[in-house]
Amino acid sequence: MNAHEELITKFYTAFQQKDYETMAACYHPEATFKDEAFDLKTVEEVRKMWEMLIKRGKDFKMVFSDVQANDKEGSAHWDAAYTFGKTGRRVHNRIDAKFEFRDGLIYRHRDYFSFYRWSRQSFGMIGIFLGWTSFLQNKVRTTAMEGLHEFMKQ
């Protein structure tokens, strides 16, 4: 296992253990993160997002696999199972992660998942009918960012 594969493994192992401080230490000071809910431009936002998700995810469980990396980029797959707080519905999200590295740390982190699949699980009938629309996608993004910024103020 090379150094970047070890870094990704350390990151996701910390995630499994709900250790957001170790996760935060894996990021470069200029790191960014993006997925279907968040578009984070500062490392402070990135670090606080993981802290928020861990602290709010009471029944959160995750597993990871397929860690691969070279000296510039890497990838992994992870599955998350949790109860979505807004609706109380169970979610099993399948995520593919891509990484870019700088100075031995995560510099760019991009998670990919099916928003439509996620929204069907999270919102039920609303997700079935609206999960493919930009309306629901934008509403989720706005709500997620507002939640993060409120968390950061505390």
N, C-alpha and C positions, 0 to 999 in steps of 0.2 A: 504494500500500500504506500503510495507516495504522499508527500506532505499535504497536498490539497485534498486528497481523498481522506486523509486523517482529519483535516479541518472540517470537511462536510460531515464526517462521522461524529466528530466531537459536537458539532452544532445540533444534529438531530438526536444524539444521545442526551444532550442537555435538555432538548425539547421534551423528550419522553419523560425526563425526570423533573420537568417543570422548573428548570433552572434558567430563568431568563437572563441572569447576570452573566453566566458562561456564554449563552447565545449572543448577548450583546458584545462580548469581548471578541467574538469571531468576525466582527465587521470592521472594515476600514473606516477611518474618520470621515471619508467622503462617500460612504456607501449610499446606495439607493435601493429601493424595493418596489416591485410592481406586481399586482395580480388583478383579478377581475373586480376586487372591491377597493383596493388601495393603490395609490400612486404616490409613493413617498420619496421626497427629494432630499431629505437630510437624514443623517445617521441617527440623530435624536428621535425623529419620527419612527424610523425603522426599529430602533431598540425599544421604544415605548409601545409600539404596536404589539411586539411579542410579549412584553410584560402584561399589557392589557388582556390579550387573548388568554394567557396562562391564568391570570388572576380571576378572570370572569368565567373561564371554562371549567366549571366544577367537575364535570364528568368526562372531560376531554381525554381521549386515548389516541395514540398515533404509533404507526410503525413505518419504517423506511427501508428502502432496498435500492439495488442497482446504482450504488455510488460509483461514479467514474470521474476522473479528472486528469488533466495534464498541467503543464506549467502556466497556462493562460485561462482555461475554462474548465467547467465541470458540470455534472448533472446528477440528479437523484430522483427517485420516485418516493412519494410518501402518501399514506392513507390516514385520514383523520376521521374519528368518530366522536360525535358530541351531540348535545341537545342545543338546538338553536334557541337562544334566549328570548327572542321576540315572539315566537310562536309555541315554544315548548316541543317542537317536532324533532325527531332524531334525524341526524344527517350522517352520511358516510361519503366523504369527499375524497376523490382520487386526484392527486396533484403531481405534476411533473415540474421539477425545479431545474433551472439553468443558472449557472454562476459564472461570473468573471472575477478574477483575482488580481490583487495589487498588493505588493509588499507582504505576501503571505497571508492576506486576509480577504474576506469576501468584499468585493468592490461593487458589483452589480448582482442583484438577486431578482430573478423573475420566476414567479410561480404561474403555471398554466393549469386551468381546470375548466370543465364545462359549466358555464354559468347556468345554462338551461337545466342541466341535471341537478345542480346544486339548488336552484330556485324551486324546482318541483318538490324536492325533499323538504326544504326550509319553509315554503309557503303553501304547499298543497295545491289546491285548485287554482289559486291566484298564480302560482308559479307555472302551472301547466298552461294556463291561458296567456300569461303576460311575460313569462320567463325569457322568451326569445326577443322581447321588445327592448328598444333602447330606453323606454320610459322606466321600466322596472330596474334595468341595469344602472341607469343614472341615479335613481332613487336610492338604491343600495349603496352605491359609491358615495353619494352625498351623506347619507346617514352614517356610514362607516367612518368617513373622515371627520364628521362632526363629533362622533363618539370618541375618536382618538384624541382630537384636540381638547375635548372636555376632560378626558382622562389625564392628559398632560398638564392641565391646570391644577389638578389636585395635589 
